[in-house]
Amino acid sequence: MPPPHRVISLSLASTSPLKPRFIPRHSLFRYRMSSTAAFGLKESSLVHTQGFIDGKWVDAKDGGVIKVTNPATAEELGTVPEMGLDETKQAIEAASNAFKTWSKTTAKHRHDILKRLFALMQEHQDDLARLITLENGKPLAEAKGEHAYSASFIEWFAEEAVRTYGEVIPSPFPHLRNVVIKQPIGVVSILTPWNFPSAMITRKLGAALAAGCTAVIKPPPETPFSALALVELATRAGVPPGVINVVTTQANVNEVGREMCQNTAVKKVSFTGSTPVAKMLYGLAATTLKKVSIEAGGNAPFIVFDDADIDAAVEGAIACKFRGTGQTCVCANRIYVQSSVYADFASRLAEKVAAFKVGNGLDKDTTHGPLIHDRAIEKVQRHVEDALSKGAQLVHGGKRLPGPGSFFAPTVLSDVPQDALVNQEETFGPLAALTRFETEEEVIRLANDTPVGLAGYFFSRDVGRVWRVAEALEVGMVGTNTGLISQAVIPFGGIKESGLGREGGHGIEEYMNVKFIAFGGL
């Protein structure tokens, strides 16, 4: 069974999916009007409770809806359509038709539209951040940070649109000239997770639009409203009908995902989520040999050497491990500390964690919000109990917090054995598991003893060690003396079973075909 984090499943990875709720069509408009008031936005028109196909806001054909809840309160925020195979085919057809004209627009034209979208995102940053907090739960300050990160992808790819340079290759033959051009790949299927409701959309969509591609997006059922708000702003920015389409689904995710991967009109699939689901999608896309970009699960090591600045290492661990309440793909999952500084690091970390204020992300004093749902809590609890049963010591936290919402106390465990579940699989929660090591060679072996390789971190002031360890870690991205690495400009991605391709800095290449043209008879 795939883990509960970042649930995007073609095999019902959600162990207890929300049961679709049906609302009579005659009362649908009245219900939606009342539900948007619960968001408390300055501009309520950013809230949409319908899918988006061919430039129109649409319901599911059978009238089905998905209930979306606030993980901090367990209260209903609103509903979105429970769409299925028919709507997915319609969205792909709309994207395919729109590609015929969008792909012919100039790079400058696409640049200008993306810049307008970036400006609109900045104009509405408070509302967009609030949406993220309401549906995801992260504190408002963190949501504002995600919004800035999300908007930076649109800004970056606006500039990348006009930098998709070709190439002239000298020919060995006097009457032949060799030219290479880049062209948009076609319709793109985009499947995203709930942990970054906005940024995971723009990191993919920005590249696709800049390249001249059209898109069909399946946002997560837990956090669909940020995606729909972005589509509203994209429309205002001048993105034509059919270029962006959004299909919302939960119960029909198997058939929707399969169609998005196997439909012959789709030329590329971009997915962020768990490794088991990534493998499934990869197999489906392989039936028509589509180009695929995958950012799958991680199990990031965080290493503290005896020559590290301990205060900096603690701050790095806090930022890396507990951002998003531990629900990020690149967060530290296994914390290895050299024996001579182990006790010092552990005590300082526990002191910082004990000062966290867990609560509703809209409360100004909150430092850390809820987990996305109770299935996520169950996994964290299972990891804690397993580690304790194998000899680990509880330093702080370790249990679910009382009251409504999906809250788990930020937790620190010490003396965690290597065979504990937390060291074998991604927790995706607020659990810092500390393991002691003796030598550089030992910790590199431990860090690389995993089938995945997304990100890794370490703290050391020895320049030789910095180079050795950075090169030795089997991951796609390394943070040396920092716990924060994400930026729009970097080639974001992993190796081994953490995925294929890169997003961000080199991401536009993933959405283009390279074509060689030989000019003869000269």
Disulfide bonds with the S-S distance in Angstrom:
none
